[in-house]
Amino acid sequence: MSALPLTEVECTKESQGSRIRHLALVVLLAASASSAQQVKLALPELAQPASVVAAPAPYVAEPYKFSPPPQHTVDARYYLINGVHLEMMLLDVQMTRHCINAGTCKEGNPLMPSSLGGQLGLGFAFVGGGIVDSYYLKRRHSRFWWIAPVVGIAAHGVGIASGIRER
């Protein structure tokens, strides 16, 4: 089979198609080259060769911001008030037990058990509740955190005073 020469009309159509393909290829190459140039301009650190390392930015210290010292929830006043509450409860139970054993008085609180273990258990529960309540109020910066222990101190103070009077 021998190749037949193309006619003039077929040559022109083929050369036009090849020109269009060449033109499209040139446009694509130019577009990709310009986008590559834009990427190099937008990201200059990626455009540098691997052997060139950029120097790190100098360290700039931020100015120190002064803040108020932290307020501790548990402080000396907290220990003092709640410790006095606990001691007043223990003294009240002891005075009441002494007075009941001597037969000169009886327990004024009808809900209080008659045994020493029951009295101490209920007393520790009430004091513990006051301690927890005052802690949560003090942690939330309430001005009234001290009320629960002071009410307990007053109540046990009345019990101690009546125990002393009946002695």
NORMO-V318916 format. One record per backbone hydrogen bond with DSSP energy under -0.5 kcal/mol. CO is the residue of the C=O (numbers start at 0). NH is the residue of the N-H. Records with the same first field share a line. If there is no record, write none. Layout:
# NORMO-V318916
CO = NH, NH
This chain:
# NORMO-V318916
6 = 10
7 = 11
8 = 12
9 = 13
10 = 14
11 = 15
12 = 16
13 = 17
14 = 18
15 = 19
16 = 20
17 = 21
18 = 22
19 = 23
20 = 24
21 = 25
22 = 26
23 = 27
24 = 28
25 = 29
26 = 30
27 = 31
28 = 32
29 = 33
30 = 34
31 = 35
32 = 36
33 = 37
34 = 38
35 = 39
36 = 40
37 = 41
38 = 42
42 = 45, 46
43 = 47
48 = 51
50 = 52
58 = 60
63 = 65
69 = 71
72 = 74
74 = 78
75 = 79
76 = 80
77 = 81
78 = 82
79 = 83
80 = 84
81 = 85
82 = 86
83 = 87
84 = 88
85 = 89
86 = 90
87 = 91
88 = 92
89 = 93
90 = 94
91 = 95
92 = 96
93 = 97
94 = 98
95 = 99
96 = 100
97 = 101
98 = 102, 103, 104
99 = 102
107 = 109
108 = 111
114 = 118
115 = 119
116 = 120
117 = 121
118 = 122
119 = 123
120 = 124
121 = 125
122 = 126
123 = 127
124 = 128
125 = 129
126 = 130
127 = 131
128 = 132
129 = 133
130 = 134
131 = 135
132 = 136
133 = 137
134 = 138
135 = 139
136 = 141
137 = 140
141 = 144
143 = 146
145 = 149
146 = 150
147 = 151
148 = 152
149 = 153
150 = 154
151 = 155
152 = 156
153 = 157
154 = 158
155 = 159
156 = 160
157 = 161
158 = 162
159 = 163
160 = 164
161 = 165
162 = 166
163 = 166
